[in-house]
Amino acid sequence: MVNQPGAARVSSLCLAACCAWAGAASAQTADELIDGPPFDTIVLENGTDLRVRPLDAPRRNAFRKPTTGDIVVKPIASPDQSLRVEWDAVARVRWFEDVLLSASQEAIDADDFDAAYLLLQRLEASQPRWPGLAPGFERLLREEALARFRAGETAHSLALLGALYDRAPRSRGLSGAVDAVGDAIVEKLWSEEDYRGVGGSLESLAEQFENLPLKTPAKWRERLAVKQQQLLTQASGLLDRGLPSEAREAATGAAALGPLDARGEALVRQIQQADPTVRVGVFRRAPTGDPRPRIDRPAARRVARLLGGSLARLDDYVGQGGAYSSPLGVLSAGEDRRSIRLQVAPEQLRTDPAAAHAVARTLTRVAADPPAEFAALAQLVDLVSIESAGRVTLRLRTPHLRPEALLLGAAPESITRLTTTDWTRDEAGDGATRLVCEDSTVALRRVEEIAYEDDGRAIAALARGDIQLLADAPLWSLPSLRKLSTVQVGRYRIPTVHCLLVGPDSRLAARRDARRAIVYATPRAYFVNDLLLAGKRMTGVQVLSASLPTGTSLNDPLRYSYTESVATRPYRPRLSALLTAVSAQIAAKDAESENLPEEPPLTLAYPNTPVARLACLTIADQFAAVGASLRLAPYDDESELTSLADYDLRYAEVRIDEPMVQAWSLLGPDGLAGDCSAALLTALEAIPTAASGEELSDRFFEVHQIANGDLQVIPLWQTVDHYAWHTSLTGVPETTVDLYQSIGRWRRGSVGSRR
């Protein structure tokens, strides 16, 4: 042993000398053992326990006490002191690992399974091969699984048995325990007629415990086969009675119980022909009022592809330009880019011979008194005329880089009727949105949108095949969705700009410092990187310095509107608090008041969707951290936007297809921002007359800088949004502009695909 001068000495002749060092060796609680510093215990010949810092002993789990010599230790009671102990004064050494193991078994005896697990976990982290550790874990998992089973927590019990199987696949009595728990789970699902759950549970049992001689799957096999045939007979009867939707439900339950025979597959094909319905999970209900699309109304834009309401719409990007269409007819641009031609569809003219004249009159009125979305059109249009039967021509004062884009937006009310399609809306009053197509050549002629508040429930429904498509998959769910064998994931072509709109009557409208404070108080990078992406990276998902799209890739045609050199404001809560105080002082001075007024909390309105809800809760938490308060006001239906007025901020998810036309709808006067500065107005007015792509980018650079300084619209982040579909649905593209753009190619396959 090392000779340490000055160390007190305990020998076989003077055992009592250690009492001053030992102190009161009271038993430690489980919490102290879990979180406290480790120690070893030297038990002296006189029965005294001396707790010391862990001994530096080789092979602790196989240590043998020397018969001669001594050791220098540091008592826990006096860690700055040293004590030399002769081995002949030591009865034995109690290792900290043994203390943890013993305490864990006592915790199991007391049914304190959480403490037992933490104690064993600490032991495993330092000494994974310690004698008794493996049996200790086995006992813990077995005892807790039994306790959970007795309490009716069968799913938790089975999960514990799964952990036991992973650690000790030959553990005594494991097969019987899994059979008992598994049988109870399946019996409950059976009684609830949850046949998908029955099939999935039996399949999971076989996969998770593949080498155990289980009796439960075989016991249920015969019952499943009998029930499957009963469900197929029921489905056939429902189909004969003209109830295809109910027949599909019965056939889906049959398919969930096992592979279908030839009779079952034939019946599924019959049901498919009789029930051409696709069920779509959504987080935003389609608006019940005005269905016309708007850049900040994602649900209205979604159904507008089927119901109409658009004057023109983007279909895709071709090279550096866009491909556009119109529900009114065929849209094209002149070769000199100084004219737009709209050939009204023949079917529209047959229904209304004066349709072209109605369109021409409406566009003339729009040019004279434009809403924000057609401000660029009004700035450039020189003449609206009817050149030939059904052809409306708009002549422009100067060339435009993408003339058809000038018509992007909702059709004015006077011609909305002319934009209708073969699809109509069927309200059933049960919360679902049903869209029906009158064209019998379309394979899937019915769309049923089912609203979910929780993304977990929606994804589970998609995996089971209860819905065939999920319209919006949160970014954090993509890794788990891609692991599902029954699910495929697609991407929307246009990114979404997330921002905060200032209320028209809010005190924030006149306080730029207060708007800057909101930016500094919002942990935007944290939300994007840690919450949305869970530490991963995705091109196109980023914090924004202005509410303009940056595209989904480096060569995206949309990138012309965004300048990466304009820096984003960082998260600075202290600066936010300072700016808030300065803003309040200025407001008090303007009001000629000596005291700072007691201002009510700001109100933040937001759509009650998973991403918006998480974002606004995060923002509210940070407001509280800087001493401010924020009242959250969720809304469920986009129809509420027409009457929503009493708010300071509104969380908006905006899709801008062509910034050179639609930037005005967001940032310009009478747009979503409500108003803009004279400098920003001048910059926006210069956009439509840009003669080249380079000139367009230069002019947007000025718009970007001014918008970043004014903050009339508070930028948050951009996302690249995704959708997901069940593999029983075919014809869905991997990328699309709008969800229902390709619905004419969709087909339904087997209703009962199983994982």
N, C-alpha and C positions, 0 to 999 in steps of 0.2 A: 504494500500500500504506500501511497505517497505520504511522505513525512511532512505534515503541515504545521510549522511552528505556531505556537499560540493557540492551538486547538485544545479545547477542554477534552478530558479523557474519561471514558467509562470503561472500567475493568470489572472482572469477576469479583474483585474484592470490594468494590465501591459502587454497587448498582444504584443506590439511592441518589447518587449525584446527578443522575439524568432527569430527575423529577422536575427540576427547574426548567429544563428544556422541553419536556414533554407537554406540560400544560394540560389543560382539560381536553382529552381526546373524545369529544362528543361525536355521536353518530351523525353523518351528514345526510341531508335529504337528497332525493333523486335529482331535484333541480340543481343543487349544488354540485353533485357529481357530474351532471350533464354539461354544465356551463363553467364550473370552477376549474382551478389549476390542478393538474395531476399530482399525485403524491404516492409514495410507498410507505408502508408501516413496518417499523422494526419492533418486534415483540421481544422484550427483554426477559431474562430468566425470572425476574421478580413479578412478571405479569404486566409491567408497564408498556403501554403502546407509545412509541415514539414516531410521529409522522414527520417524514423528511421529503425533501425534493427527490424526484425519481432517481434511483441509483443507476449509475453507469455500469450495468452488469451485462456481459455478453450472454446471449441466448437466455433471455429472461424466463421464457416458458419452460426451460429445462435446467434452471439454476440449482446448484447444490451449495449449501452453506459450508464455507471453509471451517476447518477445526482449529486453525491457528491464524495469527495475524490480526489485522484490524482494518477499519475502513473509515474514511472521513466523510461525514454527511452534513447537510445543512437542514436543521429543524425548520419545519413550516412556521412554528411559532416565532422563530427568530432567524429569518432567512439571511441576515447579514453576518450571523455567527456560524462558527464551524464546531463540529463535535467529532472527536475520534472515538470510535467504538470498537472494542476488541470482540472478535467473533465468538470467543468462549462465553461472553456475556449475553449473546443473542440466542433466544429460543428458536425463532423462525422469522422469516420475512414474508409479509403479506403484500403481494403486488397490487398496484392500482387496478390492473386488468381483472384480477380476481374479485376486487371490491365491486367493479362495474358489473361483472357477471352475476355475483351474488345479489346485488341490488336489483338487477333486471328480473331475476327469478322471484324475488319478493314482490316486485311490481306486478308480475303476472298473477301471483297468488291473490293480489288485491284487485285484480281486473283493471289495473291501470296500464293498459296496453300501449298507450302513446309514450309513457315514460319508459316502459320496457324497451320499446323500439329504439328510442333515442340513446338509451344506455348501451344497447348492443351495437348500435350504429357507431358510437364513439369508440367502442372496443374494436370493431372491425376496421375502422379507419386507421388505427395505429398498429394493431396486431391481428391481421386477418386469419392467422393460423393458430390462434390461442386455443388451448384445450378447453372444450366445453362451449365454445362460441357457436359452432354449427348446431349442436343439439339444443342450445339455448334459443336460437332463431327458430328451429323446427317447433319447439314447444310453444313459443310465442305465436307463430302463425296458426298452429293447430288449435290452441286454446281460444284465440281471438275469432277464428273462423267459426268455431262452435258457438261462441257467445253471440256472434252476429246472426248466426242461423236461428238460434233460439229466440232472438229479438225480432225475427222476421225480415232481417236485412240480407236477403239471399244473394243479391248481386254483389254486395260487399264481401260476403262470405266466400263466394266463388272466386273473387279477385284475390283474396288471401290464400285460398287453396292453389291458385295459379302461381302465386309467388312461392309457396311451399314446394310446388312441383318443380319450379325452376331451380330451387336450391337443393332439393333432395327428392328426386323423382321416385325413389324407392322407399319413401317414408312410410312407416307402419300405418296402415288403415287409410291411406290416402285415396285409394280407389273407391272404397265404400263411402267416404265423405263426399267425394266429387259426385258420385251417383245420387246420394241423398239430396245434396243441394241442387244439382242439375235437374233432378226430377221435380223438385218443388218449384223451380223457376218455370219449367216447361208446363207443368200442371196449371199454374196460375195464368200463363199466357193462353193456354188451351181454353180455360174457363172464360176468358175474356174474348175468345174468338179472334185473337191476334195471331193469325196463321203465319204471317211473315215473321213475327217474333219467334214462333215455335220452330220454324225451319232454320232461321238464323241462329237460334240458341243451340240447337242440336249440332249444327255445322260447326259452331264455335267450340263446343265441347270436344268434338272429334279432332279439330285442328290444334287446340290449346293443349290437350292431354293425349296426344296421338299415340303414345306408347303405354298408356294405362289400359288395363283390361276392363273397360267400362261396360255396364249393362244397360244404362239408360237409353243410348241411341237405338239399340236393337229392340228394347222394350216398346219404344214408340213407333218403330218403323211400320208395323202392321196397322196401327191406328191412323198413321198419317196417310197410308195408301187408301184406306177405306174412306177417310174424310175427303181426300182429294177427289175421288170419284163422285162423292156426294156433292161437292162444290161444283164440279163440272156439269153434273146433271142439273143443278140449280141454275148455273149460268146459261145452259141451253134453254131451260124453261123461260128464263127472263128474256132471253133474246127472242124467243117465239112470241112472247107477249108484247114485243115492241119496246122493251126497256134496255137498250144497249149499254147505257152508263152503269146500271145496276149489274148487268151481265158481266161487264168488264171488272167490276169490283170482285165478284165471285170468282172469276177466272184468275184474277191476280192472286187471290188467296190460295187457290189450288196450285198455281205455279210456285208459290212460296214454299209449299210443302215438299217439293221435289221435282225432278225433271218430268215434263209432260209426255204422255204417250202420243201415238198418232192421232187418236181421237181428240185429245186436248189441244194439240197444235192446230188441227183443222178448225176447231171451235174458236180458237184465238183469232185465226184469219177471218172468220165470219164476223166476229165481234168488231174487228178492226174496220171492216168494210161498212158495218152498220153504225159505228160510233166514231166518226172522224174528228175526235176531240183531242186537243193537246192542252195539258194543264201546266200552267206557268206560275212559278213562285215569284212573288214581288215583295218589295219592302215599301213601295209607294203605290197607293191605290190610284188608278186612273181617275182624273177629276170628273165629278158628276155634273159640273156646270159647263162652261165654255171649254170645249176640247181642243181648241186651236193651239198649236205648239208655240213655245216661247223659249228663249235660250236658258231661262232659269226654271223651266218646268219639265224635268226629265220624264215624268209619267205621261204627260200630255204629248210629248214628242214620241214616246214609245208607241202609243196607240194611234197617233196621227198617220203612221205608215199604213194602217188599215182603214181608219175612218175618214182620212182626208183632212182638210183644213189648212193645208200649206199652199202658198202661191208657187213656191219652188223649193226644192230640197237637194241636198248633196247626196250623191250615190256612192262616189268613190273619188280618189285622186288618180289621175292619169298623167304620168310624168310630173311636171311642175304645175299642172292645172287641175281643176276639178271637173268631174262629170256630174251634170245636173239633170233633174227631171221635174215635171210638174204634173199633178193629178188633173190639170185642166187640158193637157195635150202635150204636143211635142215642142220642146224648148231648144232654141239654137241661137248662135251669135253670128253676126256678119263677119266676113273675112277681115274687114278693116277694123273690127272691134269697136265700131261706132253704132251698132244697132243690135237689138234683141228681137227675135221673132218667136211668137207663140202661136202655133197652129192648134186651135181648139179641136179637141177630139171629136170625130164624126158622131159618136153616140151622144155626146153633149149637144151637138147641133141638131140631131134628130129630136131630142127631147125638148130643146129650146132653140129655135132658129135664130133668136136674137142674142144667143150666149156671147158671141164675139163682141157685139156692140156693148153688152153689159160689162165685159172685161175692159174694153177700151175706155168706157166712161169712168169706171172705177179707178183705173190707173191714171187717168187724167186728174181726177180729184186727189189721188194720193200724191201726185207730183206737185199739186198746188198747196196742199196742207198735209205734209207727211207725218206719220208717226215715227218714233225714233228708229225703228228697224228699217225704214225706207228713206232715211235722210240722205244717204249717198245717192240713191236713185233720183230723188227730187233735185239734187244738186246738179246732176248730169243730163237728165232727160230734156229733150228739146221739143219733141213732137210725138204724140201717140196717134196712130192711124190704123185703119183696116185696109190692107192692100188688096186682098182677094177674099174669097169666101172662107170665112172662119180664121183668117190669119191676122193677128194683131202685131203691129210693128212699133217698137219704141226706138226713135232716133236719138242719139246722144250728142251733146255739144262737143265732147272730146273723146278720144279713144279711152277704153278702160281695159285693164289687164285681164279681167275675167267678167265680161258683161253679164252672163247669165246669173252670176252671184248677186247682182243687184236686186234680183227678185226673191232672194232667200227670205223666208219669214212666213208669218201667218197670213192667209188670205183675208182681205177686208170682209166685213160681215155681209156686204151687199152681194158678194159672189161666193160666199162659203158654200152655198147649196150646189154650185157647179163643181166643187172639188170632192164631192162625195164619191164613194167607191161601192163595190159590191158588198162591203162589210157594213154591218149595223151593230148597234149596241143593244144587248138584251139584259135589262136589270131584273134580277130575281129577288132582290131585297134581303139576301142572306150574306151580304158583305163581299161576295165574289163578283168580278166583272166578267161578263160573257160577251164575246164578240162572235158574230155569226156571218158567214159568207153565203151569198145566194148563188154563186157560181158553182155548179155541180161538178165541174172538171177539176176543181181544187181538191186534193186528197184530204187535207185536214181543214175542214170547213168551220170548225168551232174552236175558239180559244177561250179557256177559262183561267182567269188570273186569280190566284189565291194569295191573299196578303198574310205575311208573317211579320211579327215584331222582332223575333229572335233568329239570328242567322244559324244557330245550332239546330233549331227545329227544322228550318228550311232545308239545310244540307242533309239532315237525316231523312226527310221526306224524299229528297232527290235520290239519295242512295238506295232507298227502298223501291223507287219507281212510283211513289204516290203522285209526284209531279214529274214531268218529263224535262222541264227546263227551269233554271233559276236565272232570272233576268239580271241580277246584280250580285256577284260574289265578292264579299269584302276581301281586300288584299291579304289580310292575315289568314284567311281560310284556304288560299290557293295550294299551299303545300299538302294539306290533308285531303283536299279535293282530288289532287293529282295522284294520290295514292290509291284512290278507289277504283277498282277494276270496272265498275259499272258507270263511271262518270268520265266525261271529257270536258275540257276547258277551252273557251275561246276568248278573243280579245276585241274590244271595241276599237274602231279605227281612230276615232277622235278622242283626245284626252279631255278630262273634266277639270275645270278651274274652280277651286274652292275659295270662297271669299266671304267677307262680312260686309253687308250692305247697311248703310246708315239710314235710320228711319227719317222720313221727311220732316217730322216735327221734333226730332230728338235734339237735345242740347249739344250733341256731338257734331251736328252739321256745321256749326259755326266755330268749333274748337279744334283746330288742327293739332295742337299740342296734346289734347286728350286722345285724338285718334292715333297719334304716334305712341302715346303711352300704352294703348291697347296692343299695338304691334310688339312693343318691347316686353309686355307682360305675357305674351303667348309663346309657349315653348314649341315653336313650329318644327324645328329640326328633331326634337325629341318625339313629337307625335308621329312624324313621318317615318323616322328611322327605327324607333323602338316599338311603337304601337301598331302602326300600319304594316310595316315590313318586318317586324320582329328581328331586327338586326341584319337582315339581308338587303341586297341592293336590286333595284329594278330601274332600267332606263326609262326616263320620262316621269318618274315619281320623284318630286322634289319640292322644296320650298321656293316660293315665288317672291320677286321684288316688285312686281306689278301684276294686276289681274289680267294677264294675257297668256295665251297658250304657247308653250315652248316645243310642242310636238312630242312624238313618241320615240323618235330616233334622231340621230345627227343629220340624216338626209331627208327628214320629214318636210314636205312643202310648207307646213304651218309655221316653221321656225322663223319665217321672215318678220313676224310681229314681236319677237322677244329678243332682248339683248342681254346676253349672259354677263357682260361687263358691268351692268348696274347691280351693285352688291345688295344682298338681302340684309335686312336689319336683324341683328342677333337677339337672343333672349337676354334681356337686361332688366330684371325685376326692380332693382334699386333706381335705375334711371326712369322706369315706368312710374314708380311712386313719386319721384321728383316732378316729372312732367304733369302728373295728375294734380299735384299740389299747386304748381305754377298755373295750370289751366283754371283751377278754382279761384285763385287769387285774381287772375285777370278778369274772370267773370264777375267777381265781387266788385272790382274797380269799375268795370263797365256799368254795373248796376248802381254805382255810387253808394256802396254799402261798406261800412267799417268792419263788419264781421263776415266771416265766410258763411255762406248760406248752408243749411242742412239739406243736402241734395238726396233725392230718393235713389234707390239702387237702379242701375241700368237694366233694361229688359232685353234678353237675347231670345229671339224666336228662331226655331229650327224645325226641320222636318224630322219626324220621329222614326228615323232609320238607324241601323246599327252604327254606321260610320259617323253620321252627323251627331248622333246622341253621344258617342264616346268623345268626339271632338269638343262638343260644347260642355260636357262635364269636365274635361281637362282644362278648358279655358276658364270655367267658373272656379275651379280649384286654385288656379294661378292668380285670379283676381283676389281671392281671399288671402293668398299669401302676401300680396302687396297692400293689404288693408282696404281693398275695395270690395263691393258686393255686387253680385250679378243675379238677377232673377231669370230663371230659365222658363221658356214658354213653348213647349212642343206643340206641333200641329200635325194632323194625320193626313189631311186631304189637300191637294194642291188647289182645290176650289177655294180654300180659305184665303189664298193669296189675294183674291180680289177684294176682300174686306179687311185684311190684316193691315192695321195702321198704327196701333198703339205699341210701338216697339222702338228701342234705340238701335239695336243691331239685328240683322237677320242673316242667318247662315244660309248661303246659297251655293248650289252646285251648278255651274254654268258650262254650257257646251257652245263653243264658238267654232263654227265650221269654216268661215272665211273672215279673218280679222279685218281685212280691208273694207268689209261691208258692215260687219256686226260689232266691231269695237264701239261704234256709236251707241248701239243698243245697251251696252253696259256702262260706258264712261261718259257718254254725251248728255246734253240737256234733254230732259224728258225721258231719258233712259232709266235703267235700274238705279243709277247713282242719284237720280233726281235732278242734279245740276252739276255744272263743272266750271272751272275757272276760265277766264278769258283766254289765257295762254293755252290751256288744253283744247278749248274749242277751236282756236286757230290751227293747232296742230292736227286735230281730227279733220278739219275741213280741207287740209292739204292732201289727205290720203287718197281720195278717189281719182285725183288727176295725175298720180305718179305714172311716168311713162315707161319705167323699166323696173325689173325686180330689185336692182341695186338702189334705185331712187326710192322705191317703196320701203325697203329696209331702213334707209337713212331717215325717212319721215317717221317711221314707227319708233326709231330710236328716240326722237324728240317726244313722241307721245309717251313712251315708256318712262323717260326721265321725269316728265311733268307729273304723270300719274303716281310715280313713286314718291314724289315730294308732296303732292296734294293729299293723297290718301282718302279721297272722297269715297273710294271703294277700297277696303282694307284687304290686301292680298294674304292668303294663307299658303296654299300648296296646290300642286297639280297631281292628279292621279291618272293612271292608265287603267281603265275599268275593264272588268271581265264578266263573262257569263259562263254557265256550265249546263250541260245537258246529259240526260241519261242515255246510255248506249242503245236503248230500244227506240230512240228517235234518230232517224238518219236524215241526211241532207242539210244539216246545220253547218255553216262555214266556220272556219277557224278564226276569221276576222270579218267584221261587218261594221257598217256605219250605224244602222238602226237594227234593233233586234228582229223585227218582223219583215225585214227587207227581202228575205229569201224564203218566206213561208210557203210559197208555191212549190218549192222543191222538197219540203219536209215530208217524211213518211214515218208512220208508226210501225215498229216491229213487235216482238213478243211483249206482252203486257207484264210478264212475270219474271223478268231477268233476276237471277239471284247472284249474290256475291260468292 
